[in-house]
């Protein structure tokens, strides 16, 4: 390789390095998240922390709440004319009974937190649980109507 080709190769390498540095700088540059009027930097580290927090809440939800008792909290209100109306999520959450839905091993949480604070902490998980139950119930109704028609 002659000197001119070698110099060109070195210059190309420097250009590649500069491009990679710019990409890394853009990736690490925080994005602003304007939730709750607090600007939270959306760095990769914060995104991972949020994701871990969400997964931790899902696991805690399954540990703290008694699924068997949650499943017995009514989700529907039957009305005349064959229509079935479902409670709203807010109505369902208000109907939860602390004595039954929180596992006995976690009742100590209520010494420092109100049940409303616990429900607020697990709001997304409770909402997902509620929506899944409503969807399951709707499918059950559709299947029973289909069976009646056959």
MDTraj code that builds the backbone (N, CA, C; nanometers):
import mdtraj as md
import numpy as np

residues = "UNK UNK UNK UNK UNK UNK UNK UNK UNK UNK UNK UNK UNK UNK UNK UNK UNK UNK UNK UNK UNK UNK UNK UNK UNK UNK UNK UNK UNK UNK UNK UNK UNK UNK UNK UNK UNK UNK UNK UNK UNK UNK UNK UNK UNK UNK UNK UNK UNK UNK UNK UNK UNK UNK UNK UNK UNK UNK UNK UNK UNK UNK UNK UNK UNK UNK UNK UNK UNK UNK UNK UNK UNK UNK UNK UNK UNK UNK UNK UNK UNK UNK UNK UNK UNK UNK UNK UNK UNK UNK UNK UNK UNK UNK UNK UNK UNK UNK UNK UNK UNK UNK UNK UNK UNK UNK UNK UNK UNK UNK UNK UNK UNK UNK UNK UNK UNK UNK UNK UNK UNK UNK UNK UNK UNK UNK UNK UNK UNK UNK UNK UNK UNK UNK UNK UNK UNK UNK UNK UNK UNK UNK UNK UNK UNK UNK UNK UNK UNK UNK".split()
xyz = np.array([
    [0.0853, -0.1163, 0.0000],
    [0.0000, 0.0000, 0.0000],
    [0.0907, 0.1238, 0.0000],
    [0.0556, 0.2180, -0.0841],
    [0.1399, 0.3379, -0.0898],
    [0.0997, 0.4364, 0.0198],
    [0.1804, 0.5399, 0.0346],
    [0.1591, 0.6370, 0.1424],
    [0.0256, 0.7089, 0.1287],
    [-0.0115, 0.7441, 0.0070],
    [-0.1367, 0.8178, -0.0170],
    [-0.2579, 0.7321, 0.0226],
    [-0.2606, 0.6061, -0.0136],
    [-0.3707, 0.5156, 0.0212],
    [-0.3781, 0.4958, 0.1727],
    [-0.2619, 0.4854, 0.2370],
    [-0.2571, 0.4688, 0.3822],
    [-0.3143, 0.5906, 0.4525],
    [-0.2789, 0.7088, 0.4078],
    [-0.3311, 0.8330, 0.4665],
    [-0.4824, 0.8396, 0.4471],
    [-0.5318, 0.8035, 0.3282],
    [-0.6761, 0.8034, 0.3018],
    [-0.7492, 0.7050, 0.3937],
    [-0.6915, 0.5884, 0.4162],
    [-0.7507, 0.4895, 0.5066],
    [-0.7580, 0.5442, 0.6496],
    [-0.6525, 0.6101, 0.6924],
    [-0.6499, 0.6682, 0.8279],
    [-0.7550, 0.7786, 0.8398],
    [-0.7659, 0.8634, 0.7379],
    [-0.8674, 0.9697, 0.7402],
    [-1.0089, 0.9109, 0.7417],
    [-1.0307, 0.8038, 0.6666],
    [-1.1613, 0.7361, 0.6681],
    [-1.1931, 0.6807, 0.8064],
    [-1.0915, 0.6251, 0.8705],
    [-1.1111, 0.5730, 1.0072],
    [-1.1493, 0.6847, 1.1036],
    [-1.0824, 0.8000, 1.0919],
    [-1.1170, 0.9129, 1.1781],
    [-1.2607, 0.9597, 1.1531],
    [-1.3016, 0.9621, 1.0262],
    [-1.4403, 0.9995, 0.9943],
    [-1.5391, 0.9005, 1.0563],
    [-1.5084, 0.7716, 1.0461],
    [-1.5940, 0.6680, 1.1053],
    [-1.6012, 0.6845, 1.2561],
    [-1.4891, 0.7096, 1.3197],
    [-1.4861, 0.7294, 1.4647],
    [-1.5700, 0.8505, 1.5040],
    [-1.5561, 0.9607, 1.4300],
    [-1.6358, 1.0814, 1.4581],
    [-1.7853, 1.0532, 1.4437],
    [-1.8239, 0.9805, 1.3383],
    [-1.9654, 0.9460, 1.3190],
    [-2.0181, 0.8609, 1.4341],
    [-1.9382, 0.7652, 1.4766],
    [-1.9798, 0.6802, 1.5889],
    [-1.9916, 0.7603, 1.7179],
    [-1.8992, 0.8526, 1.7403],
    [-1.9064, 0.9380, 1.8602],
    [-2.0333, 1.0222, 1.8587],
    [-2.0696, 1.0747, 1.7404],
    [-2.1922, 1.1541, 1.7298],
    [-2.3157, 1.0697, 1.7582],
    [-2.3176, 0.9474, 1.7078],
    [-2.4314, 0.8579, 1.7344],
    [-2.4417, 0.8255, 1.8823],
    [-2.3300, 0.7989, 1.9459],
    [-2.3299, 0.7703, 2.0899],
    [-2.3778, 0.8925, 2.1673],
    [-2.3319, 1.0105, 2.1283],
    [-2.3735, 1.1336, 2.1956],
    [-2.5240, 1.1560, 2.1810],
    [-2.5798, 1.1282, 2.0628],
    [-2.7236, 1.1424, 2.0430],
    [-2.8003, 1.0415, 2.1257],
    [-2.7489, 0.9210, 2.1363],
    [-2.8153, 0.8163, 2.2139],
    [-2.8155, 0.8512, 2.3626],
    [-2.7049, 0.9052, 2.4089],
    [-2.6932, 0.9382, 2.5507],
    [-2.7580, 1.0707, 2.5860],
    [-2.7884, 1.1527, 2.4857],
    [-2.8509, 1.2823, 2.5105],
    [-2.9885, 1.2598, 2.5701],
    [-3.0171, 1.3184, 2.6880],
    [-3.1471, 1.2942, 2.7527],
    [-3.2607, 1.3576, 2.6739],
    [-3.3699, 1.2829, 2.6666],
    [-3.4935, 1.3347, 2.6095],
    [-3.5783, 1.3820, 2.7257],
    [-3.6553, 1.4829, 2.7044],
    [-3.7379, 1.5367, 2.8117],
    [-3.8751, 1.4710, 2.8098],
    [-3.9209, 1.4296, 2.9263],
    [-4.0528, 1.3725, 2.9430],
    [-4.1318, 1.4716, 3.0279],
    [-4.2420, 1.5220, 2.9758],
    [-4.3126, 1.6293, 3.0443],
    [-4.4322, 1.5787, 3.1244],
    [-4.4236, 1.4610, 3.1826],
    [-4.5304, 1.4103, 3.2680],
    [-4.5258, 1.4818, 3.4011],
    [-4.6425, 1.5118, 3.4557],
    [-4.6564, 1.5713, 3.5886],
    [-4.5792, 1.7024, 3.6032],
    [-4.5554, 1.7722, 3.4942],
    [-4.4814, 1.8979, 3.4945],
    [-4.3411, 1.8867, 3.5514],
    [-4.2970, 1.7679, 3.5828],
    [-4.1591, 1.7456, 3.6244],
    [-4.0846, 1.6899, 3.5055],
    [-3.9738, 1.7512, 3.4719],
    [-3.8977, 1.7028, 3.3580],
    [-3.8068, 1.5901, 3.4041],
    [-3.8362, 1.4700, 3.3577],
    [-3.7570, 1.3532, 3.3917],
    [-3.6715, 1.3215, 3.2710],
    [-3.5443, 1.3078, 3.2929],
    [-3.4566, 1.2768, 3.1816],
    [-3.4791, 1.1327, 3.1376],
    [-3.5051, 1.1140, 3.0090],
    [-3.5281, 0.9818, 2.9532],
    [-3.3963, 0.9252, 2.9004],
    [-3.3037, 0.9023, 2.9882],
    [-3.1777, 0.8405, 2.9481],
    [-3.1991, 0.6902, 2.9435],
    [-3.1120, 0.6179, 2.8751],
    [-3.1267, 0.4715, 2.8728],
    [-3.1334, 0.4121, 3.0132],
    [-3.0561, 0.4674, 3.1059],
    [-3.0582, 0.4176, 3.2440],
    [-3.1958, 0.4369, 3.3065],
    [-3.2562, 0.5552, 3.2877],
    [-3.3880, 0.5811, 3.3446],
    [-3.4959, 0.4948, 3.2799],
    [-3.4816, 0.4680, 3.1511],
    [-3.5775, 0.3813, 3.0818],
    [-3.5715, 0.2403, 3.1401],
    [-3.4507, 0.1916, 3.1634],
    [-3.4341, 0.0581, 3.2219],
    [-3.4907, 0.0557, 3.3630],
    [-3.4658, 0.1605, 3.4402],
    [-3.5184, 0.1672, 3.5774],
    [-3.6711, 0.1650, 3.5760],
    [-3.7325, 0.2411, 3.4838],
    [-3.8785, 0.2412, 3.4724],
    [-3.9303, 0.1017, 3.4381],
    [-3.8633, 0.0365, 3.3444],
    [-3.9048, -0.0972, 3.3030],
    [-3.8938, -0.1949, 3.4197],
    [-3.7833, -0.1871, 3.4932],
    [-3.7654, -0.2750, 3.6100],
    [-3.8700, -0.2454, 3.7158],
    [-3.9013, -0.1178, 3.7365],
    [-4.0029, -0.0802, 3.8338],
    [-4.1382, -0.1387, 3.7956],
    [-4.1708, -0.1323, 3.6654],
    [-4.2974, -0.1894, 3.6182],
    [-4.3034, -0.3396, 3.6397],
    [-4.1939, -0.4084, 3.6091],
    [-4.1903, -0.5539, 3.6282],
    [-4.1953, -0.5885, 3.7769],
    [-4.1282, -0.5097, 3.8593],
    [-4.1299, -0.5333, 4.0041],
    [-4.2716, -0.5154, 4.0584],
    [-4.3427, -0.4137, 4.0097],
    [-4.4808, -0.3932, 4.0545],
    [-4.5699, -0.5097, 4.0140],
    [-4.5476, -0.5635, 3.8934],
    [-4.6265, -0.6786, 3.8491],
    [-4.6041, -0.7979, 3.9417],
    [-4.4782, -0.8231, 3.9751],
    [-4.4468, -0.9352, 4.0642],
    [-4.5027, -0.9114, 4.2042],
    [-4.4864, -0.7895, 4.2547],
    [-4.5393, -0.7569, 4.3871],
    [-4.6915, -0.7689, 4.3896],
    [-4.7553, -0.7251, 4.2827],
    [-4.9006, -0.7332, 4.2743],
    [-4.9480, -0.8767, 4.2952],
    [-4.8812, -0.9687, 4.2270],
    [-4.9187, -1.1102, 4.2397],
    [-4.8913, -1.1628, 4.3797],
    [-4.7932, -1.1044, 4.4460],
    [-4.7573, -1.1482, 4.5804],
    [-4.8493, -1.0875, 4.6867],
    [-4.8830, -0.9594, 4.6729],
    [-4.9588, -0.8872, 4.7751],
    [-5.1087, -0.9158, 4.7666],
    [-5.1618, -0.9212, 4.6447],
    [-5.3061, -0.9373, 4.6290],
    [-5.3443, -1.0843, 4.6147],
    [-5.4513, -1.1207, 4.6810],
    [-5.5043, -1.2555, 4.6776],
    [-5.5896, -1.2697, 4.5513],
    [-5.5353, -1.3354, 4.4521],
    [-5.6015, -1.3487, 4.3227],
    [-5.7377, -1.4152, 4.3361],
    [-5.7462, -1.5143, 4.4217],
    [-5.8717, -1.5853, 4.4412],
    [-5.9816, -1.4895, 4.4882],
    [-5.9479, -1.4038, 4.5841],
    [-6.0476, -1.3091, 4.6359],
    [-6.0749, -1.1964, 4.5367],
    [-5.9722, -1.1514, 4.4652],
    [-5.9941, -1.0482, 4.3628],
    [-6.0927, -1.0976, 4.2584],
    [-6.0816, -1.2252, 4.2236],
    [-6.1690, -1.2798, 4.1196],
    [-6.3155, -1.2851, 4.1630],
    [-6.3391, -1.2804, 4.2954],
    [-6.4771, -1.2811, 4.3432],
    [-6.5349, -1.1414, 4.3619],
    [-6.4556, -1.0378, 4.3399],
    [-6.5093, -0.9024, 4.3455],
    [-6.5895, -0.8814, 4.2180],
    [-6.7166, -0.8500, 4.2342],
    [-6.8098, -0.8414, 4.1221],
    [-6.7629, -0.7409, 4.0175],
    [-6.7757, -0.7770, 3.8909],
    [-6.7398, -0.6857, 3.7822],
    [-6.8604, -0.6483, 3.6969],
    [-6.9742, -0.7091, 3.7232],
    [-7.0893, -0.6848, 3.6370],
    [-7.2119, -0.6444, 3.7159],
    [-7.2979, -0.5712, 3.6486],
    [-7.4271, -0.5329, 3.7037],
    [-7.5296, -0.5760, 3.6007],
    [-7.6121, -0.6725, 3.6359],
    [-7.7116, -0.7201, 3.5399],
    [-7.8307, -0.6252, 3.5384],
    [-7.8814, -0.6035, 3.4206],
    [-7.9975, -0.5169, 3.4060],
    [-8.1036, -0.5909, 3.3264],
    [-8.2232, -0.5374, 3.3266],
    [-8.3328, -0.5988, 3.2535],
    [-8.3090, -0.5881, 3.1036],
    [-8.3739, -0.6745, 3.0305],
    [-8.3652, -0.6711, 2.8857],
    [-8.2510, -0.7534, 2.8308],
    [-8.1908, -0.8341, 2.9144],
    [-8.0859, -0.9230, 2.8667],
    [-7.9491, -0.8589, 2.8524],
    [-7.9374, -0.7297, 2.8818],
    [-7.8072, -0.6647, 2.8725],
    [-7.7296, -0.6822, 3.0014],
    [-7.6007, -0.6979, 2.9867],
    [-7.5136, -0.7054, 3.1039],
    [-7.4201, -0.5866, 3.0993],
    [-7.4235, -0.5071, 3.2023],
    [-7.3359, -0.3914, 3.2115],
    [-7.2244, -0.4220, 3.3097],
    [-7.1075, -0.3742, 3.2795],
    [-6.9930, -0.3950, 3.3663],
    [-6.9657, -0.2690, 3.4464],
    [-6.9168, -0.2896, 3.5667],
    [-6.8733, -0.1771, 3.6474],
    [-6.7584, -0.1064, 3.5763],
    [-6.7423, 0.0200, 3.6057],
    [-6.6233, 0.0885, 3.5568],
    [-6.5063, 0.0449, 3.6442],
    [-6.3869, 0.0691, 3.5979],
    [-6.2693, 0.0352, 3.6775],
    [-6.2736, 0.1060, 3.8125],
    [-6.3114, 0.2339, 3.8120],
    [-6.3166, 0.3108, 3.9373],
    [-6.4167, 0.2494, 4.0351],
    [-6.5334, 0.2086, 3.9865],
    [-6.6332, 0.1457, 4.0730],
    [-6.5807, 0.0144, 4.1291],
    [-6.5145, -0.0628, 4.0447],
    [-6.4618, -0.1918, 4.0874],
    [-6.3544, -0.1742, 4.1942],
    [-6.2636, -0.0784, 4.1727],
    [-6.1562, -0.0546, 4.2694],
    [-6.2143, -0.0124, 4.4041],
    [-6.3181, 0.0721, 4.4018],
    [-6.3810, 0.1156, 4.5271],
    [-6.4473, -0.0019, 4.5999],
    [-6.4904, -0.1018, 4.5248],
    [-6.5590, -0.2164, 4.5845],
    [-6.4634, -0.3180, 4.6469],
    [-6.3335, -0.3062, 4.6199],
    [-6.2386, -0.4028, 4.6751],
    [-6.2390, -0.3963, 4.8273],
    [-6.2420, -0.5106, 4.8903],
    [-6.2438, -0.5201, 5.0364],
    [-6.1033, -0.5548, 5.0862],
    [-6.0458, -0.4648, 5.1608],
    [-5.9092, -0.4818, 5.2094],
    [-5.8921, -0.6102, 5.2900],
    [-5.9936, -0.6470, 5.3630],
    [-5.9819, -0.7639, 5.4507],
    [-5.9620, -0.8929, 5.3736],
    [-6.0056, -0.8923, 5.2487],
    [-5.9961, -1.0165, 5.1725],
    [-5.8946, -1.0118, 5.0591],
    [-5.8771, -0.8954, 4.9956],
    [-5.7952, -0.8935, 4.8745],
    [-5.6453, -0.8834, 4.9004],
    [-5.6046, -0.8319, 5.0173],
    [-5.4619, -0.8278, 5.0501],
    [-5.4304, -0.9534, 5.1309],
    [-5.3290, -1.0264, 5.0876],
    [-5.2910, -1.1489, 5.1575],
    [-5.2542, -1.1173, 5.3020],
    [-5.2848, -1.2092, 5.3898],
    [-5.2644, -1.1852, 5.5327],
    [-5.1201, -1.1493, 5.5665],
    [-5.0240, -1.2056, 5.4961],
    [-4.8842, -1.1763, 5.5234],
    [-4.8439, -1.0339, 5.4900],
    [-4.9307, -0.9615, 5.4190],
    [-4.8982, -0.8242, 5.3799],
    [-4.9916, -0.7209, 5.4425],
    [-5.0729, -0.7608, 5.5376],
    [-5.1631, -0.6663, 5.6041],
    [-5.0843, -0.5612, 5.6826],
    [-4.9612, -0.5940, 5.7200],
    [-4.8785, -0.4975, 5.7936],
    [-4.8535, -0.3706, 5.7112],
    [-4.8675, -0.3796, 5.5802],
    [-4.8513, -0.2613, 5.4960],
    [-4.9488, -0.1516, 5.5358],
    [-5.0635, -0.1934, 5.5860],
    [-5.1672, -0.0971, 5.6215],
    [-5.1340, -0.0197, 5.7492],
    [-5.0301, -0.0618, 5.8206],
    [-4.9881, 0.0143, 5.9382],
    [-4.9330, 0.1504, 5.8972],
    [-4.8719, 0.1564, 5.7787],
    [-4.8098, 0.2804, 5.7327],
    [-4.8767, 0.3413, 5.6101],
    [-4.9571, 0.2635, 5.5403],
    [-5.0222, 0.3113, 5.4186],
    [-5.1722, 0.2894, 5.4279],
    [-5.2476, 0.3767, 5.3644],
    [-5.3910, 0.3520, 5.3542],
    [-5.4137, 0.2560, 5.2379],
    [-5.5283, 0.1926, 5.2367],
    [-5.5583, 0.1018, 5.1267],
    [-5.5642, 0.1785, 4.9949],
    [-5.6101, 0.3045, 4.9997],
    [-5.6130, 0.3853, 4.8775],
    [-5.4729, 0.4091, 4.8237],
    [-5.3751, 0.4282, 4.9116],
    [-5.2373, 0.4447, 4.8668],
    [-5.1850, 0.3160, 4.8028],
    [-5.2209, 0.2028, 4.8615],
    [-5.1790, 0.0739, 4.8035],
    [-5.2436, 0.0549, 4.6667],
    [-5.3738, 0.0855, 4.6581],
    [-5.4425, 0.0721, 4.5293],
    [-5.3828, 0.1668, 4.4259],
    [-5.3462, 0.2871, 4.4679],
    [-5.2875, 0.3833, 4.3736],
    [-5.1518, 0.3343, 4.3248],
    [-5.0715, 0.2776, 4.4142],
    [-4.9407, 0.2259, 4.3761],
    [-4.9548, 0.1148, 4.2716],
    [-5.0560, 0.0309, 4.2891],
    [-5.0783, -0.0827, 4.1986],
    [-5.1863, -0.0530, 4.0946],
    [-5.2126, 0.0740, 4.0675],
    [-5.3223, 0.1123, 3.9785],
    [-5.3121, 0.0470, 3.8401],
    [-5.1975, 0.0510, 3.7790],
    [-5.1817, -0.0064, 3.6442],
    [-5.2061, -0.1572, 3.6486],
    [-5.1513, -0.2237, 3.7495],
    [-5.1670, -0.3690, 3.7598],
    [-5.3131, -0.4052, 3.7876],
    [-5.3790, -0.3283, 3.8754],
    [-5.5213, -0.3530, 3.9019],
    [-5.6037, -0.3293, 3.7758],
    [-5.5714, -0.2257, 3.7025],
    [-5.6431, -0.1960, 3.5788],
    [-5.6256, -0.3096, 3.4781],
    [-5.5037, -0.3590, 3.4636],
    [-5.4797, -0.4715, 3.3722],
    [-5.5586, -0.5946, 3.4170],
    [-5.5595, -0.6218, 3.5472],
    [-5.6327, -0.7359, 3.6008],
    [-5.7826, -0.7202, 3.5718],
    [-5.8356, -0.6006, 3.5993],
    [-5.9773, -0.5730, 3.5763],
    [-6.0135, -0.5906, 3.4293],
    [-5.9339, -0.5317, 3.3406],
    [-5.9618, -0.5428, 3.1967],
    [-5.9579, -0.6878, 3.1495],
    [-5.8651, -0.7652, 3.2022],
    [-5.8576, -0.9062, 3.1657],
    [-5.9831, -0.9813, 3.2110],
    [-6.0287, -0.9515, 3.3335],
    [-6.1512, -1.0168, 3.3828],
    [-6.2724, -0.9785, 3.2993],
    [-6.2839, -0.8519, 3.2649],
    [-6.3975, -0.8074, 3.1829],
    [-6.3924, -0.8749, 3.0466],
    [-6.2758, -0.8780, 2.9861],
    [-6.2623, -0.9438, 2.8546],
    [-6.2953, -1.0919, 2.8633],
    [-6.2492, -1.1586, 2.9696],
    [-6.2812, -1.3008, 2.9886],
    [-6.4309, -1.3213, 3.0039],
    [-6.4949, -1.2335, 3.0811],
    [-6.6391, -1.2453, 3.1038],
    [-6.7154, -1.2215, 2.9732],
    [-6.6710, -1.1244, 2.8940],
    [-6.7369, -1.0982, 2.7650],
    [-6.7249, -1.2193, 2.6732],
    [-6.6075, -1.2816, 2.6709],
    [-6.5889, -1.4011, 2.5881],
    [-6.6782, -1.5146, 2.6368],
    [-6.6912, -1.5267, 2.7670],
    [-6.7783, -1.6300, 2.8247],
    [-6.9232, -1.6064, 2.7819],
    [-6.9668, -1.4811, 2.7838],
    [-7.1034, -1.4470, 2.7430],
    [-7.1235, -1.4776, 2.5943],
    [-7.0256, -1.4404, 2.5126],
    [-7.0358, -1.4663, 2.3687],
    [-7.0437, -1.6163, 2.3429],
    [-6.9600, -1.6931, 2.4121],
    [-6.9630, -1.8397, 2.3939],
    [-7.0976, -1.8979, 2.4357],
    [-7.1518, -1.8502, 2.5491],
    [-7.2797, -1.9050, 2.5947],
    [-7.3921, -1.8689, 2.4979],
    [-7.3891, -1.7481, 2.4415],
    [-7.4904, -1.7079, 2.3418],
    [-7.4766, -1.7931, 2.2157],
    [-7.3517, -1.8191, 2.1777],
    [-7.3267, -1.9019, 2.0599],
    [-7.3779, -2.0441, 2.0816],
    [-7.3549, -2.0974, 2.2023],
    [-7.4032, -2.2315, 2.2352],
    [-7.5547, -2.2377, 2.2372],
    [-7.6202, -2.1306, 2.2862],
    [-7.7665, -2.1253, 2.2898],
    [-7.8252, -2.1263, 2.1495],
    [-7.7567, -2.0587, 2.0577],
    [-7.8070, -2.0484, 1.9202],
    [-7.7840, -2.1772, 1.8415],
    [-7.6916, -2.2596, 1.8834],
    [-7.6651, -2.3852, 1.8113],
    [-7.7526, -2.4928, 1.8567],
])
top = md.Topology()
chain = top.add_chain()
for i, resn in enumerate(residues, 1):
    res = top.add_residue(resn, chain, resSeq=i)
    for name in ("N", "CA", "C"):
        top.add_atom(name, md.element.get_by_symbol(name[0]), res)
traj = md.Trajectory(xyz[None], top)
